Amino acid sequence: MKVLVFGRGFLGERIARTLPGATLHAADIADEAAVRAALDEHAPDAVVNAAGKTGRPNVDWCETHQTETFRSNVEGPLVLARVCQDRETYLLHLASGCVFYGASPAPGGWREDDFGNPTSFYSRTKYAADLVLSRLPGVGIARLRMPVDSAPGPRNLITKLAGYKQVIDVVNSVTVVDDLVQVLPGLVERRAEGIYHVTNPGTLKHRDLLALYRELVDPAHDVELIADEDLVARGLALKGRSNCILSSARLDALGLTMRPIDVALRDVMTKYARAVGR
Ligand SMILES: NC(=O)c1ccc[n+]([C@@H]2O[C@H](COP(=O)([O-])OP(=O)(O)OC[C@H]3O[C@@H](n4cnc5c(N)ncnc54)[C@H](OP(=O)(O)O)[C@@H]3O)[C@@H](O)[C@H]2O)c1
């Protein structure tokens, strides 16, 4: 199967390296002519969209760069969807679980078809694309959260949290990148439609991730745990971050499984420690 991956970023590069039959393409996804030319050239069986504005150094950038953000996060996915619909090519779009803020309406976490309540501009643009793409035939949406990776890097939750002097004391669903790349081929092969929460079973407290970091990577690491509401109150961020727990029942129903987060985190942290020479 030939897969064309758009978005030369953290996840696009990783997915293109690990997904069988994948080629990475740098075309601007909001430029319809460029997208059509890319699909004409490669004639893929499926497209994965890993392009989007995520903000540098973080999503607060999207608050002050709204035009660039909605162009890449709303217009771009709609262009890709239109071109893929015309060609009957399957599209898997990388989305975000950050469209949910706070406790889910029912026990067990936010479900795939729950309505979101995004507040930040980044989350709003991700949700705007979800609302349309989730109703199209031949389109799947993989919602991820806070990627945790064995390779150190600025997009990796381990590197991010370990680098902050203050960390909010919250609990979340997260996505281990090694597990993400294991399940993505299954979604593409099945041409899975609708929304999938691609998060590891179980939940992760930031404090537990940092405790494991101290155990396996840096025993001298020190951090101040602060309340969620202090993030904005202390001027550490422009907008509050999404903290939420997701149900991944639709992924389970397909028989696509990710490791429980405690098992996956220890494995990933062990590899991370090796990567930084511990
Ligand atoms: N990392 C996360 O925490 C996370 C969590 C959940 C979901 N996601 C989603 O997963 C996707 C990939 O994230 P990532 O972590 O790989 O982010 P990333 O490292 O920022 O990569 C995104 C890439 O897309 C490119 N891009 C932006 N606008 C584009 C456009 N119009 N056409 C083509 N390429 C464009 C960016 O280039 P420039 O840098 O030049 O703009 C960047 O290379 C995003 O849609 C993101 O919303 C990420």
The ligand as a Tripos MOL2 file, in Angstrom:
@<TRIPOS>MOLECULE
LIG
   48    52     1     0     0
SMALL
NO_CHARGES

@<TRIPOS>ATOM
      1 N1          2.7940   17.1540   19.3340 N.am      1 LIG1
      2 C1          1.6410   17.2210   19.9960 C.2       1 LIG1
      3 O1          1.6040   17.5470   21.1990 O.2       1 LIG1
      4 C2          0.3500   16.8230   19.3350 C.ar      1 LIG1
      5 C3         -0.6660   16.3450   20.1130 C.ar      1 LIG1
      6 C4         -1.8540   16.0370   19.5200 C.ar      1 LIG1
      7 C5         -2.0060   16.2190   18.1470 C.ar      1 LIG1
      8 N2         -1.0000   16.6830   17.4060 N.ar      1 LIG1
      9 C6         -1.2290   16.9380   15.9760 C.3       1 LIG1
     10 O2         -0.3720   16.1250   15.1860 O.3       1 LIG1
     11 C7          0.0060   16.8520   14.0130 C.3       1 LIG1
     12 C8          1.5190   16.8210   13.8910 C.3       1 LIG1
     13 O3          2.0770   17.3730   15.0760 O.3       1 LIG1
     14 P1          3.6330   17.4670   15.3350 P.3       1 LIG1
     15 O4          3.8370   17.2610   16.7720 O.co2     1 LIG1
     16 O5          4.3810   16.6300   14.3500 O.co2     1 LIG1
     17 O6          3.8500   19.0180   15.0210 O.3       1 LIG1
     18 P2          5.0680   19.7470   14.3210 P.3       1 LIG1
     19 O7          6.3650   19.1590   14.7540 O.co2     1 LIG1
     20 O8          4.8340   21.1950   14.5460 O.co2     1 LIG1
     21 O9          4.8690   19.3780   12.7790 O.3       1 LIG1
     22 C9          3.8710   19.9260   11.9860 C.3       1 LIG1
     23 C10         4.5050   20.2080   10.6460 C.3       1 LIG1
     24 O10         3.4890   20.6870    9.7630 O.3       1 LIG1
     25 C11         4.0550   21.7550    9.0360 C.3       1 LIG1
     26 N3          3.0060   22.6220    8.4870 N.ar      1 LIG1
     27 C12         2.3360   23.6370    9.0750 C.ar      1 LIG1
     28 N4          1.4360   24.1490    8.2340 N.ar      1 LIG1
     29 C13         1.5480   23.4510    7.0720 C.ar      1 LIG1
     30 C14         0.9120   23.5170    5.8220 C.ar      1 LIG1
     31 N5         -0.0410   24.4340    5.5630 N.pl3     1 LIG1
     32 N6          1.2800   22.6420    4.8540 N.ar      1 LIG1
     33 C15         2.2400   21.7160    5.0950 C.ar      1 LIG1
     34 N7          2.9190   21.6150    6.2550 N.ar      1 LIG1
     35 C16         2.5650   22.4860    7.2350 C.ar      1 LIG1
     36 C17         4.9370   22.4670   10.0230 C.3       1 LIG1
     37 O11         5.8390   23.3070    9.3860 O.3       1 LIG1
     38 P3          6.2030   24.7430   10.0770 P.3       1 LIG1
     39 O12         6.9060   24.3840   11.3480 O.co2     1 LIG1
     40 O13         7.0430   25.3850    9.0470 O.co2     1 LIG1
     41 O14         4.9110   25.4340   10.3240 O.co2     1 LIG1
     42 C18         5.6000   21.2670   10.6870 C.3       1 LIG1
     43 O15         6.7130   20.8300    9.9560 O.3       1 LIG1
     44 C19        -0.5610   18.2770   14.1570 C.3       1 LIG1
     45 O16        -1.7220   18.3910   13.3900 O.3       1 LIG1
     46 C20        -0.9130   18.3740   15.6190 C.3       1 LIG1
     47 O17        -2.0180   19.2180   15.8250 O.3       1 LIG1
     48 C21         0.2120   16.9760   17.9510 C.ar      1 LIG1
@<TRIPOS>BOND
     1     1     2 1
     2     2     3 2
     3     2     4 1
     4     4     5 ar
     5     4    48 ar
     6     5     6 ar
     7     6     7 ar
     8     7     8 ar
     9     8     9 1
    10     8    48 ar
    11     9    10 1
    12     9    46 1
    13    10    11 1
    14    11    12 1
    15    11    44 1
    16    12    13 1
    17    13    14 1
    18    14    15 2
    19    14    16 1
    20    14    17 1
    21    17    18 1
    22    18    19 2
    23    18    20 1
    24    18    21 1
    25    21    22 1
    26    22    23 1
    27    23    24 1
    28    23    42 1
    29    24    25 1
    30    25    26 1
    31    25    36 1
    32    26    27 ar
    33    26    35 ar
    34    27    28 ar
    35    28    29 ar
    36    29    30 ar
    37    29    35 ar
    38    30    31 1
    39    30    32 ar
    40    32    33 ar
    41    33    34 ar
    42    34    35 ar
    43    36    37 1
    44    36    42 1
    45    37    38 1
    46    38    39 2
    47    38    40 1
    48    38    41 1
    49    42    43 1
    50    44    45 1
    51    44    46 1
    52    46    47 1
@<TRIPOS>SUBSTRUCTURE
     1 LIG1         1 GROUP 0 **** ****
